[in-house]
Amino acid sequence: MSRLPDRAEIEVERLAKTYPGGTEAVRGISFTVLAGEVFGYQIITALSMTAGRGPLARAVADAAELTPADRVVDIGCGPGTAVRHAARLAATATGIDPDPAMLRLARWSTAIRRSPNVSWLQGRAEKLPLPDGKATVAWAISSAHHWEDRGAGISEARRILAPGGRLVLAERLAKPGARGHAAHGLTRDQATDLARQLAAAGFRGVELHTAKAGHRTLVVISGAKDPAADPVA
């Protein structure tokens, strides 16, 4: 097998310590993505996001109270760990992400795991590429803090939900004043403000709580679309 770029090789060795399958599995994913003409930092970012995502996926699925009849949409799905977890519990699972590198890795990982009830779409939270009322559950895991317009993202999530559908937003609990990677998430005050936005957008029963996901502490905001709402409202 040929050699990856030096920067990617360093990252391969780091990720191999936690990624199932070790060095060769990680390197194999890297070459698959490279063969699809996705290069540089995108490979490293995508691989990094596959490590340790299982506890996050399970925590959010628990918060969403998934049933076998649910149709799940993951907004900002990254490499798709939570989508594949949802597919094992629900009827269908759709991952949406703006980054083609993430979707390429997600499709590759899904192909080798044979998940027929999974689909992938490229798109942004502010303009989801789905029809009204498509989902019974929508969630965003560690992605809402990236949304350029959170109000628009919340409105779009509500649009694609069927009446009574649930929205779950989960973010790492960040400390006030944190910088760099530690700032990727929401402080308690920011989470409280996001909960208010859900309520203002028409979500009912909005709740905010913290949960453990591996070594992370998550702040989870959830709410439901009015069961009596017009499906296109």
ZATI-642322 format. One record per residue (C-alpha): residue number from 1; residue in three letters; x, y, z. Coordinates in Angstrom, 3 decimals. Last residue first. Layout:
+-----+-----+----------+----------+----------+
|   k |   r |       xx |       yy |       zz |
+-----+-----+----------+----------+----------+
| NUM | Ala |        X |        Y |        Z |
...
+-----+-----+----------+----------+----------+
***
This chain:
+-----+-----+----------+----------+----------+
|   k |   r |       xx |       yy |       zz |
+-----+-----+----------+----------+----------+
| 233 | Ala |  -46.713 |   24.511 |    9.351 |
| 232 | Val |  -46.626 |   21.928 |    6.532 |
| 231 | Pro |  -48.049 |   19.059 |    8.606 |
| 230 | Asp |  -50.645 |   21.440 |   10.133 |
| 229 | Ala |  -50.067 |   21.282 |   13.859 |
| 228 | Ala |  -52.306 |   19.151 |   16.088 |
| 227 | Pro |  -49.435 |   17.051 |   17.447 |
| 226 | Asp |  -47.567 |   20.316 |   18.226 |
| 225 | Lys |  -43.918 |   19.803 |   17.335 |
| 224 | Ala |  -41.899 |   18.401 |   20.198 |
| 223 | Gly |  -38.996 |   19.682 |   22.289 |
| 222 | Ser |  -35.467 |   18.821 |   23.308 |
| 221 | Ile |  -32.323 |   20.540 |   24.537 |
| 220 | Val |  -29.395 |   18.379 |   25.668 |
| 219 | Val |  -26.243 |   19.672 |   27.350 |
| 218 | Leu |  -23.575 |   17.041 |   27.115 |
| 217 | Thr |  -20.814 |   16.122 |   29.532 |
| 216 | Arg |  -18.085 |   14.205 |   27.766 |
| 215 | His |  -15.948 |   11.336 |   29.067 |
| 214 | Gly |  -18.296 |    8.706 |   27.663 |
| 213 | Ala |  -21.585 |   10.451 |   27.003 |
| 212 | Lys |  -22.874 |   11.918 |   30.262 |
| 211 | Ala |  -26.113 |   13.870 |   30.245 |
| 210 | Thr |  -27.226 |   17.420 |   31.005 |
| 209 | His |  -30.801 |   18.691 |   30.840 |
| 208 | Leu |  -32.965 |   21.175 |   28.975 |
| 207 | Glu |  -36.638 |   20.633 |   28.204 |
| 206 | Val |  -39.109 |   22.118 |   25.738 |
| 205 | Gly |  -42.578 |   20.628 |   26.221 |
| 204 | Arg |  -43.877 |   22.189 |   23.039 |
| 203 | Phe |  -42.011 |   23.580 |   20.061 |
| 202 | Gly |  -43.563 |   26.671 |   18.514 |
| 201 | Ala |  -40.558 |   28.655 |   17.314 |
| 200 | Ala |  -40.561 |   30.686 |   20.547 |
| 199 | Ala |  -40.190 |   27.462 |   22.549 |
| 198 | Leu |  -37.237 |   26.371 |   20.444 |
| 197 | Gln |  -35.643 |   29.810 |   20.753 |
| 196 | Arg |  -36.026 |   29.701 |   24.536 |
| 195 | Ala |  -34.188 |   26.387 |   24.579 |
| 194 | Leu |  -31.392 |   27.991 |   22.553 |
| 193 | Asp |  -31.118 |   30.780 |   25.142 |
| 192 | Thr |  -30.850 |   28.211 |   27.925 |
| 191 | Ala |  -28.137 |   26.401 |   25.978 |
| 190 | Gln |  -26.200 |   29.637 |   25.577 |
| 189 | Asp |  -26.460 |   30.318 |   29.322 |
| 188 | Arg |  -25.348 |   26.791 |   30.153 |
| 187 | Thr |  -22.359 |   27.164 |   27.829 |
| 186 | Leu |  -22.614 |   25.599 |   24.409 |
| 185 | Gly |  -20.219 |   23.521 |   22.332 |
| 184 | His |  -16.870 |   23.961 |   20.632 |
| 183 | Ala |  -15.176 |   26.310 |   23.118 |
| 182 | Ala |  -12.826 |   23.582 |   24.337 |
| 181 | His |  -11.499 |   23.256 |   20.775 |
| 180 | Gly |  -10.086 |   26.776 |   20.900 |
| 179 | Arg |  -11.065 |   28.951 |   23.824 |
| 178 | Ala |  -13.258 |   28.656 |   26.916 |
| 177 | Gly |  -14.604 |   31.909 |   28.356 |
| 176 | Pro |  -17.683 |   30.305 |   29.874 |
| 175 | Lys |  -17.177 |   26.534 |   30.172 |
| 174 | Ala |  -18.568 |   24.348 |   27.445 |
| 173 | Leu |  -21.183 |   21.611 |   27.780 |
| 172 | Arg |  -20.797 |   19.512 |   24.646 |
| 171 | Glu |  -23.841 |   19.875 |   22.460 |
| 170 | Ala |  -27.058 |   17.963 |   21.889 |
| 169 | Leu |  -30.121 |   19.273 |   20.060 |
| 168 | Val |  -33.139 |   16.956 |   20.052 |
| 167 | Leu |  -36.275 |   17.629 |   17.995 |
| 166 | Arg |  -39.338 |   15.415 |   18.344 |
| 165 | Gly |  -42.263 |   14.919 |   15.927 |
| 164 | Gly |  -45.810 |   15.406 |   17.227 |
| 163 | Pro |  -46.967 |   16.673 |   13.842 |
| 162 | Ala |  -44.410 |   15.500 |   11.263 |
| 161 | Leu |  -41.022 |   17.167 |   11.367 |
| 160 | Ile |  -39.448 |   18.643 |    8.217 |
| 159 | Arg |  -40.784 |   22.128 |    8.954 |
| 158 | Arg |  -39.762 |   22.084 |   12.623 |
| 157 | Ala |  -36.165 |   21.314 |   11.699 |
| 156 | Glu |  -36.270 |   24.100 |    9.130 |
| 155 | Ser |  -37.511 |   26.577 |   11.718 |
| 154 | Ile |  -34.777 |   25.521 |   14.161 |
| 153 | Gly |  -32.110 |   25.979 |   11.490 |
| 152 | Ala |  -33.498 |   29.375 |   10.505 |
| 151 | Gly |  -33.367 |   30.562 |   14.102 |
| 150 | Arg |  -29.890 |   29.120 |   14.512 |
| 149 | Asp |  -28.534 |   31.136 |   11.587 |
| 148 | Glu |  -24.907 |   30.332 |   10.734 |
| 147 | Trp |  -25.205 |   26.920 |   12.333 |
| 146 | His |  -21.891 |   25.755 |   13.806 |
| 145 | His |  -23.139 |   25.685 |   17.423 |
| 144 | Ala |  -25.963 |   23.437 |   16.191 |
| 143 | Ser |  -23.452 |   20.776 |   15.119 |
| 142 | Ser |  -22.392 |   18.829 |   18.189 |
| 141 | Ile |  -25.244 |   16.374 |   17.638 |
| 140 | Ala |  -28.260 |   17.667 |   15.733 |
| 139 | Trp |  -31.497 |   15.734 |   15.944 |
| 138 | Ala |  -34.701 |   15.243 |   14.027 |
| 137 | Val |  -37.335 |   12.648 |   14.927 |
| 136 | Thr |  -40.664 |   11.925 |   13.217 |
| 135 | Ala |  -39.260 |   12.985 |    9.884 |
| 134 | Lys |  -40.645 |   13.847 |    6.428 |
| 133 | Gly |  -43.258 |   16.391 |    7.543 |
| 132 | Asp |  -42.362 |   18.926 |    4.854 |
| 131 | Pro |  -40.040 |   17.697 |    2.115 |
| 130 | Leu |  -36.270 |   17.278 |    2.574 |
| 129 | Pro |  -33.167 |   19.118 |    1.355 |
| 128 | Leu |  -32.718 |   21.113 |    4.593 |
| 127 | Lys |  -32.142 |   24.820 |    4.105 |
| 126 | Glu |  -30.767 |   26.467 |    7.280 |
| 125 | Ala |  -29.336 |   23.182 |    8.531 |
| 124 | Arg |  -27.223 |   22.847 |    5.401 |
| 123 | Gly |  -27.288 |   20.251 |    2.662 |
| 122 | Gln |  -25.780 |   17.135 |    1.158 |
| 121 | Leu |  -27.962 |   14.085 |    1.527 |
| 120 | Trp |  -27.346 |   10.571 |    2.831 |
| 119 | Ser |  -29.638 |    7.552 |    3.155 |
| 118 | Val |  -29.872 |    4.648 |    5.602 |
| 117 | Asn |  -32.472 |    1.831 |    5.595 |
| 116 | Pro |  -30.187 |   -0.590 |    3.738 |
| 115 | Ser |  -27.396 |   -0.593 |    6.351 |
| 114 | Arg |  -24.768 |   -2.987 |    4.997 |
| 113 | Arg |  -21.849 |   -2.342 |    7.404 |
| 112 | Ile |  -19.300 |   -2.073 |    4.575 |
| 111 | Ala |  -21.601 |    0.239 |    2.644 |
| 110 | Thr |  -22.358 |    2.365 |    5.707 |
| 109 | Ser |  -18.693 |    3.144 |    6.316 |
| 108 | Trp |  -18.200 |    4.123 |    2.677 |
| 107 | Arg |  -21.336 |    6.282 |    2.638 |
| 106 | Ala |  -20.295 |    8.085 |    5.834 |
| 105 | Leu |  -16.746 |    8.624 |    4.526 |
| 104 | Arg |  -18.092 |   10.219 |    1.362 |
| 103 | Leu |  -20.628 |   12.220 |    3.364 |
| 102 | Met |  -17.914 |   13.687 |    5.558 |
| 101 | Ala |  -15.815 |   14.618 |    2.546 |
| 100 | Pro |  -18.864 |   16.148 |    0.823 |
|  99 | Asp |  -19.290 |   18.635 |    3.702 |
|  98 | Pro |  -22.737 |   20.260 |    4.057 |
|  97 | Asp |  -24.148 |   17.340 |    6.077 |
|  96 | Ile |  -27.469 |   15.495 |    6.158 |
|  95 | Gly |  -27.880 |   11.939 |    7.441 |
|  94 | Thr |  -31.144 |   10.071 |    6.939 |
|  93 | Ala |  -32.333 |    7.202 |    9.137 |
|  92 | Thr |  -35.230 |    4.834 |    8.490 |
|  91 | Ala |  -37.479 |    2.501 |   10.477 |
|  90 | Ala |  -35.775 |    3.044 |   13.822 |
|  89 | Leu |  -33.433 |    1.211 |   16.217 |
|  88 | Arg |  -30.590 |   -0.125 |   14.058 |
|  87 | Ala |  -30.911 |    2.818 |   11.672 |
|  86 | Ala |  -30.477 |    5.218 |   14.583 |
|  85 | His |  -27.021 |    3.769 |   15.315 |
|  84 | Arg |  -26.076 |    4.147 |   11.650 |
|  83 | Val |  -27.199 |    7.772 |   11.708 |
|  82 | Ala |  -25.351 |    8.417 |   14.970 |
|  81 | Thr |  -22.046 |    7.240 |   13.464 |
|  80 | Gly |  -22.573 |    9.163 |   10.228 |
|  79 | Pro |  -19.222 |   10.639 |    9.254 |
|  78 | Gly |  -20.527 |   14.165 |    9.980 |
|  77 | Cys |  -24.294 |   14.088 |   10.589 |
|  76 | Gly |  -24.903 |   17.840 |   10.531 |
|  75 | Ile |  -28.662 |   17.394 |   10.857 |
|  74 | Asp |  -29.482 |   13.747 |   11.631 |
|  73 | Val |  -32.961 |   12.851 |   10.361 |
|  72 | Val |  -34.833 |    9.928 |   11.915 |
|  71 | Arg |  -38.013 |    8.226 |   10.688 |
|  70 | Asp |  -39.483 |    6.458 |   13.703 |
|  69 | Ala |  -41.559 |    3.262 |   13.564 |
|  68 | Pro |  -39.069 |    1.071 |   15.449 |
|  67 | Thr |  -39.183 |    3.559 |   18.353 |
|  66 | Leu |  -36.605 |    6.143 |   19.409 |
|  65 | Glu |  -36.850 |    7.814 |   22.809 |
|  64 | Ala |  -35.160 |   10.989 |   21.529 |
|  63 | Ala |  -33.090 |   11.308 |   24.727 |
|  62 | Asp |  -32.042 |    7.654 |   24.424 |
|  61 | Ala |  -31.032 |    8.188 |   20.801 |
|  60 | Val |  -29.043 |   11.236 |   21.933 |
|  59 | Ala |  -27.125 |    9.295 |   24.573 |
|  58 | Arg |  -26.513 |    6.348 |   22.238 |
|  57 | Ala |  -25.103 |    8.538 |   19.480 |
|  56 | Leu |  -22.835 |   10.411 |   21.880 |
|  55 | Pro |  -21.572 |    7.149 |   23.409 |
|  54 | Gly |  -20.748 |    5.804 |   19.921 |
|  53 | Arg |  -18.892 |    8.905 |   18.708 |
|  52 | Gly |  -15.563 |    8.039 |   20.365 |
|  51 | Ala |  -13.509 |    8.067 |   17.169 |
|  50 | Thr |  -15.441 |    8.711 |   13.950 |
|  49 | Met |  -14.967 |   12.487 |   14.239 |
|  48 | Ser |  -11.186 |   12.217 |   14.088 |
|  47 | Leu |  -11.402 |   10.348 |   10.792 |
|  46 | Ala |  -13.515 |   13.080 |    9.207 |
|  45 | Thr |  -11.268 |   15.860 |   10.483 |
|  44 | Ile |   -8.094 |   14.147 |    9.300 |
|  43 | Ile |   -9.539 |   13.426 |    5.869 |
|  42 | Gln |  -10.871 |   16.980 |    5.528 |
|  41 | Tyr |   -7.483 |   18.409 |    6.555 |
|  40 | Gly |   -5.862 |   17.281 |    3.364 |
|  39 | Phe |   -7.667 |   15.588 |    0.497 |
|  38 | Val |  -10.911 |   14.374 |   -0.974 |
|  37 | Glu |  -10.383 |   13.006 |   -4.473 |
|  36 | Gly |  -12.455 |    9.836 |   -4.111 |
|  35 | Ala |   -9.300 |    7.744 |   -3.999 |
|  34 | Leu |   -8.218 |    9.859 |   -1.045 |
|  33 | Val |  -11.365 |    8.855 |    0.851 |
|  32 | Thr |  -10.686 |    5.184 |    0.263 |
|  31 | Phe |   -7.036 |    5.709 |    1.103 |
|  30 | Ser |   -7.905 |    7.255 |    4.473 |
|  29 | Ile |  -10.425 |    4.536 |    5.281 |
|  28 | Gly |   -7.742 |    1.928 |    4.659 |
|  27 | Arg |   -5.287 |    3.813 |    6.863 |
|  26 | Val |   -7.790 |    3.730 |    9.714 |
|  25 | Ala |   -8.387 |    0.015 |    9.301 |
|  24 | Glu |   -4.674 |   -0.695 |    8.928 |
|  23 | Thr |   -3.767 |    1.207 |   12.081 |
|  22 | Gly |   -6.282 |   -0.370 |   14.447 |
|  21 | Gly |   -9.436 |   -2.288 |   13.608 |
|  20 | Pro |  -11.735 |   -0.322 |   15.898 |
|  19 | Tyr |  -10.472 |    3.288 |   16.319 |
|  18 | Thr |   -8.971 |    4.204 |   19.711 |
|  17 | Lys |   -5.178 |    3.829 |   19.361 |
|  16 | Ala |   -5.481 |    3.885 |   15.554 |
|  15 | Leu |   -6.495 |    7.550 |   15.752 |
|  14 | Arg |   -2.994 |    8.686 |   16.735 |
|  13 | Glu |   -1.225 |    6.490 |   14.175 |
|  12 | Val |   -3.556 |    7.668 |   11.410 |
|  11 | Glu |   -3.035 |   11.303 |   12.440 |
|  10 | Ile |    0.701 |   11.007 |   11.929 |
|   9 | Glu |    0.139 |    9.300 |    8.569 |
|   8 | Ala |   -2.233 |   12.130 |    7.524 |
|   7 | Arg |    0.424 |   14.776 |    8.158 |
|   6 | Asp |    3.034 |   12.726 |    6.289 |
|   5 | Pro |    0.860 |   12.298 |    3.170 |
|   4 | Leu |   -0.327 |    8.697 |    2.906 |
|   3 | Arg |    2.054 |    5.994 |    1.789 |
|   2 | Ser |    1.273 |    3.463 |   -0.868 |
|   1 | Met |    0.000 |    0.000 |    0.000 |
+-----+-----+----------+----------+----------+
***
